[in-house]
Amino acid sequence: MDYISLKWLHQGSIRTEKGFLAEHYVEMPRSMLRYAIEKFPETERQSYLRGEA
């Protein structure tokens, strides 16, 4: 999955995006993760970036 796909996924269903991220965020490139979570609340973004989500 690429950046563009994640952006479209976010526009469609936040639940689907979070499900995908729950499985893959640890192995995603950091820049891709940052784009995927840019619209999330600050506390949730920080937990993904720290690897605690």
Order of alpha helices (4+ residues) and beta strands (2+ residues): alpha-alpha-alpha-alpha
